[in-house]
């Protein structure tokens, strides 16, 4: 059983930074983990993914160069460092994990999800 708990969301002005955290419990060794976001009425979008057993990462085109995903194996915490935030980054951000992910940014490939944390970026 895997449980994920996100934190770190909030409201910032455009150009600012936030760091999201996702505390993972249960068996997650060598799991794929990712961050996804969803705005009201919109589809869930892959933001960044990482293979925790090897460190391979992948980023969505809209965040590449601004966001960084990392996993602390000792603390079992997934991070998303978000810099140079834009209003279009406003969404609920979800942490996800899966054992057999084929497409790192595909929501349907993940089995476990956190409750979400809100990020609001104002102009």
N, C-alpha and C positions, 0 to 999 in steps of 0.2 A: 504494500500500500504506500502510495506517495501523496504527500501533502505539501502544498505550496502556499506561501503567504507573502503577498507583496506589500511594500511600504515605500515611502519617499515621494509620492505625488504631491502636487500643490499647484499654486498659481504663481506665474512669473511673467515678466515682460519679455517681449521679443528681444532676442540676443542673449538672454540669460541662460543659466544652466540648472539642471536638476540631476540627481543620481537616484535611480530606482533600485530597490533591493528586493530579492525574492529568497526567503528562507525555505530550504528544502529539507524535508524529513522523509523517512522511509528509504527503500532501496533505490538509489539513483546512480549507482556506479556505472560508468560508461554510458549514461543516458545522454540523449540529445535534449537540449533545453533552448528555449527561445522566448523572445518578447514579441507580443502582438498588440495591436491597438485597434480600437473600434470607436468611431464617432456615431452619434445617434442617427439611425436610418441608413448607415453605411455598412459595407462589408468589413469583416475582420481582416486586417492587413498584417502581413508579416513584417516585422521591423528588423530583427536581428536574431541569429541563431548560433549555437555553439555545440560542438561535440565535446562533452566534458572528459571523455577518455583520451582525447588526442589534441584538443585545442583548436581544431578547425572552426573557422567562423565564416559567417555570410551575412551581408547587410542588404536591406532594401535600397533601391536606387535613391529614394527620397531622403535617406538619412546617412548614406555612406559619406564618410569624411567628417560628420558632425557627432555621430553616436559611436560608442564603444561598448561592446559586450565582453564580460569577463566572468569567470567562475572561480571562487575561492574553495578549493577542495577541502581544506582544513575546517573552514567554518560552514561549508555546505550552503553558501550564499551566492546567488546569481545577481550580477549587477548590470545596470544599463546607465552609463554615463552619457548624458545628453547635453551637448553644448550648442551654442548659437541657435537656440530654439526659435521656431517660427510659429505664427498663429495656426498654420495648417498642421502643426504637430499636436494640437488640442484633441484629446481623445481619452478614453479609458484604456489603460495599459494593462495587459495580462501577461503573467508568467506562465509558461507551459513546459511540460516534460514528456518525453516518450522514449521507448526502448528501441523501436524499429522505424525510425524516421527515414524516409527516402528523399523528401524535399524539405529542406531546412526551414523554409519560410511558408510552408503550407499548413494552415490551421488544422486541416483534416487529418494530418499525419501525427498529431499529438494526442496523447491519452489523458493527461492530467493537466488541470488548470487551476490557477489561483482565482481569488475573488475579484481582482482588478483594483487599480488605483488610478484616480483621476489626475490628469495633467491638463492644465489650462494655460495657454500662452496668449497674452493680450498684446495689442499693437501699441 
